[in-house]
Every structure is written in C-alpha cells, then in structure tokens.
Amino acid sequence: MPRSILLIGGARSGKSRTGQSVAESSGEPVTIVVTAEPFDDEMTDRIGRHRADRPATWTTIEAPLDLADGVAAVPDGDTLLLDCLTLWISNRMLNDTPTEDIEAEAERVSALLAARSGRSIVISNEVGLGIVPGDPVSRAFRDVHGRVNQIIADCVEATYLVVAGRLLPTLDPLQVLS
C-alpha cells in the first residue's frame, strides 16, 4: 500500500470504512482528523456512528474549518486519516470563505501531507459525475471541490475510486501517455 492515498467516491460508497481499515492495518498509532459538524439530528447520529466504529485508542482532532492546523497537529509517525474534504469544503463555504481561500488552504494541506513520513489517508467525495447543478452556489461547490480533489491527488502517491466498498485504482494520465 502506498504511503499516502486519496480515497474518492460517491456518497455511501464505503470510503470511510475503507479508510479506517487501511489505517488499522498500518500498525502505527492512528490520528483521525475529522471535519463533520453536528448541524442537525441526522448528522449528529452519523457522527456518533463514526465515533463508535473507531477504535478507542485512536486520537481524534476536530478540524471543521482549520484543516491545515488539524493536519499539522498530527504526530509525524502516526497514520493520519482525514475524513473528509467534502464536509470541510462545505463548512468553509457555509462560513462565506472565498473559494480562492479554500483552495489556498488545500495547497497548505497538500504540502503538509507531502512532508509527512507517516502514512496519510485522505477521504473525499466525487461530486462532479452527475448533471451540472442548476444554481450558482451548487456549481461553485462542485467546482471548488473538484479543484481541491485535484490538489490533494497531486500530492499523494495513489488515488483510489471507491465503489460499493471496493477500491478501483486510478491512472495518472502522464504515466499512461508515456
């Protein structure tokens, strides 16, 4: 398994479960950086289920807005599990953060991930496979999310598309064309 990976897929594709399995198999201490906020009862329940599914020995860092600070706080030798970019982007946009600032922080996160010696597992949704959203806010979310995913994919060793709990490796177009 590569040292750093991005697990990307649709909602309910098994990304979090897969990321947790990879982290557990590392044999290293695990620190999970979480971005979810309990805005409603359904999200509160989801957060509770995720917490219950994690080993009690894991360290949790909550970083719903300041993702770079959360990633920087992870000890270098720990396996870092970041779950997930999608909610972080949503949180930032709900706080009226300009998309340029979101992308700039993603670049900082990318640099932090690239500098780590420990394993890094990043989880994100793929939101660009459907129809073009009908409203400007949804289009802006899709667009910044796609750019953030590309920023992170550029810094990790491997990206896997998660479909129905299965990993499908993605190919670097430069490797395919060479």
Secondary structure as UniProt FT lines:
FT   STRAND          4..9
FT   TURN            11..12
FT   HELIX           15..24
FT   TURN            25..26
FT   STRAND          30..34
FT   HELIX           41..53
FT   TURN            56..57
FT   STRAND          59..62
FT   HELIX           67..72
FT   TURN            76..77
FT   STRAND          79..83
FT   HELIX           85..94
FT   TURN            95..96
FT   HELIX           99..115
FT   STRAND          120..125
FT   HELIX           136..155
FT   STRAND          158..163
FT   TURN            164..165
FT   STRAND          166..169
FT   HELIX           173..177
//
